[in-house]
Amino acid sequence: MMAQELAQDAETGGLPLPTPDMDGDALFKLGLMYSAGQGGCPLDRVSAHMIFNLAAMKGSIEARDYRREMSMEMDREEISEAQRAARRWIDAGTATLAA
């Protein structure tokens, strides 16, 4: 994933964040970074699940599989938190979903 595809937010310590223009594949790759703690991302299952959810909504089949696998490693509260975060991201108008 190229650096220009990621938002670098000073408030988050420069963490790579999803951006509205990212397609399902780019979001999937970002989710992988959070699920493995690589590429400047902390190991964060909630963020990874949220990003995989966004990627799946943008058409990434792989993200659906990884989201399901990630769910098996998480408790219900973590999954709920990830789903709420994805909903907030969508409600903020930052996502354009696949048709």
N, C-alpha and C positions, 0 to 999 in steps of 0.2 A: 504494500500500500504506500502510495506516495505521500510525503509530508503535507503537500498542499491540499490533499483530500480531507485532512483532519483539522478540526478547530482546536486551537491551542488557547485555552482559557486561563488567564493569569490567576483567577480565583481558585482554580482547581490544581494549581501547581504545574500547569503546562500539560495536563493529561490530554491525550487524544480523545476527542468527543465526537459523537455522531453529528453530522450536518445534514440539513434538509436536502441537499443536492446529491447525497450518497445513494447509490442504487443498492439493490439487495446484495450483490456480491461484495461491494465495498463494506457494507454494514456487517456481513458475515465475517469478513476478514478482521474487522475491528472487534467483533464478538470473540473471535478466536484469540486475539491478543489479550483480552480481559480474562478469558477462561484459562489461559496458560501463564498469565503474568509476564508477558513479553512486550517488546516494542515500546517501552516506556509506560506500560499499563500495569497497575497492581493486579495481583490475582484477586478477582472480585466476581464471585458467582452471581450475585444479584445484578450487577451491571452487565455481565456477559449474557445472562438470561434476557434482560431487557433489550439488549442490542440484537440478540438472535431473534427475539419476537418482532422487532422492527424490520429486520432483514426478511423474515418470513412473510410479513405483510407486504413487503415490496417484491415478493416473488421468489425468494431464495429457498429452494427445496432443501439444500444442505442445512440451512439454518433451522428448519423445522426439526430435523433429526438431532442436531446438536442441542437445541432447546429442550427436547424431550430427554436426552441423556443428562443434561445439566439438571433438569427437574428431579431426576432420581437421586442426585447428590444433595438436594436442598430440602429444608423443612418447609412446611406450609406457609409460615410467616415470611420466609425469604422469597418464596414464589409470589406471594401476594404483594410484597414490596416491589418486586421486579415488574409485575403487571401494572401496579399503580404508577410506577415511574414511566413505563411505556405509554400509558394512557395520558399522563401529564404532558409528555413530549408531543403526542399526537394532538391533544387539545390545545397546546400552545401554537398549533399551526405550523410546526416545524417539519411535518412529514407529509409527503405526497405519496399516497398508497397506490399500489398497482391496481389496474382496472380489473 
